[in-house]
């Protein structure tokens, strides 16, 4: 009972998006930190779902924060702060993919002898990631690898809807597509992933791509440093 009371009190005391943005515009470092602590996990998962690389996803989130915080006055509250930040990070991630594809196409056009091939990004597992226990590591890698292997349009929906837990409407709004399209792509994504997992591990709880603890703190400190803020 006491825990429920504490949780309810914490929710009531939590500052609103408008309040956090107001404080951040006033260069309040604690507001920047509160925003990042709240949204790091979602943004990291969305970025990684697109680029399929741990280190690059972390870098994308950092760039996304810097871009958002240097243009914070453009946040009007038409959507939630989570949605606004997510769009910035998704655009950053997709922009990087486009650059890589253009570079690959250019190199292939410069050298006709180069054969087209899929670039496989490594699955990085930092040593400072205490969230993954030894018992979970292999299963989560199966899930991450299966997710990495599905096409981009299905993977982004799957990460937003299933791994991050957004609703169909939130996912549609975030990606700028119709709710019916979300349902169709999600159905396809689940089938593609299930085929890869069934023979190896069967049904699992999809709790992949964690981003907390030291990694979360490291990114938060890096962004504050780039913004020239000290708590």
Secondary structure as UniProt FT lines:
FT   HELIX           2..13
FT   HELIX           17..25
FT   TURN            26..27
FT   HELIX           29..51
FT   HELIX           54..70
FT   HELIX           72..74
FT   HELIX           81..110
FT   TURN            112..113
FT   TURN            127..128
FT   TURN            130..131
FT   HELIX           134..148
FT   HELIX           152..158
FT   HELIX           159..163
FT   HELIX           168..175
FT   HELIX           179..198
FT   TURN            199..201
FT   HELIX           213..226
FT   TURN            227..228
//
